[in-house]
Amino acid sequence: MSDTTRILAGILLLSLVTVETGGLYLVRLVQGAAPATPFQLGFARAGHAHAAVLLVLSLTALLYADAVHLAGLWGWLSRVGVPAAALLMPAGFFFSSVGSDRTSPNAFIALVYAGGIVLAAGLASLGIGLLAA
């Protein structure tokens, strides 16, 4: 395992602790202990789920990128694309639903789309790198 992968994996695992903490807030929302519209509750669920799934996928992507020794731009994109999406997409869900009685997303929804593009680029570079190895 490369030093880069080892360090990123450590950061990603610690990041999952923050997702767990966010889960406590989600439980409060579901129980009605914190005010939220149905839209906000749905976006909180989506943000939480995307964060967790993409962080776990990031750990897998790191191992695959190391397994075939991806280097340069493609190696960097393969290692960083999925974790970057794990930040962008949940941030888009959370920030676009912030505000009292919000029933539709604000301009921060663009982060969800940006995260989708970064995710696609990271996964495509990893997939092509694996097939070309």
N, C-alpha and C positions, 0 to 999 in steps of 0.2 A: 504494500500500500504506500502510495506516495505521500510525502509530507503535506502537500496541498490537500489531498483527499482526507487525510487524517484530521487536519485542522478544520476543514469544512464540515466533516462528519460530526466532530465534536460540537461545533457551533449549531448545526442542525438539530442534534439531539437535545441540546440545551434549549433551543427554540421551541421544541415540542412541549417543554414545561410551561412556556407562556401560553401555548394553545390550551393546555390543560387548565390553566388559570382562567382563560377566557371561557372555558366550559362552565366554570362556576357562575360566571355572569349570565351565560345562556340559561342555566337552570333557574336563576332568579327571574329572568324574563318569562320563561315558560310558567313558572309558579305565580306570576303576577306580582312579584315583590318589587319589580321595577316597571315603570310605565313604558309601554311600547305599543305601536299600532301593529296590526297583522302584517303590513308591509315590512316594518322594522324587524319584527320577529323572524319573518322569512329571510330577510337579508342577513340577520345575525346568524341564523342557522347555516346559510350558504357560505358566509365568510369563514365560520368556524370549520365547517367540513372541508372547504377548499384548502385552508391552511394545513390541517392535519394530513390530508391525503397527499398534497403536493410536497410536504416535508418528508414524508415516508418515501415517496417516489424519488425525491432528490437523493436520498441515501442510496437507493438502488442505482440511479444514474451514475453516481460517483464510482461505484464499484465496476460497472460496465465500462466506463471511460478508462479506468485504470487497467482493466483486464486486457484491453487491446492497445494500450499505450497511446491514446489519442493525445496529440500535442498541438501547439500553435493555436490559431484562431478556433479551429474546430474543437480542439480539446478544451479550450477555455469556455466556449459556448456550450459544449456538452455538460460541463461541470457546473456552470453558473446559471444557465438558462432556467432550469426547473426551480432552483431555490429563489431566483429573482421573481419568477411567477408566483411562488409561494408567498412572497411579500406583496406584490402588486395586486393580485386578484382579491385576496381577503381585504386589503386596504380599500379597494374600490367598493366592495360590499359594505364595509363598516362606515367609511367616511361619506358615502353617498346616501346613507340612511340616517345620519346624525341630525338631530333637531326635534323639537317638540312637535308631536302629532304629524310627523312626515308620512305622506302616503305615496310618494313617488321619488325616484332617485334624483339627486342633484348632479352637477357636472363631474363630480368625482367618479361617476360610473365609468368614465373613460379609462380609469385604472384597470378595470376588469378586462376591457378589450385589449389594452396594452399588455397586460399579463398573459392573455391568450396568445398574442403574437409572440411574445418572448418564450412562452411555453412551447409553442409549435416549433420555433427556431431551435430551441435546445433539444427537443426530442428528435427533430429531423436530423440535426447534426450528429446526434448520438446514434440514431438508427443507421444513417449512411456510413458513419465511421465503423460500426459493427459489421455491416455488410461488406465493406471494403477491406476489412482486416484480413 
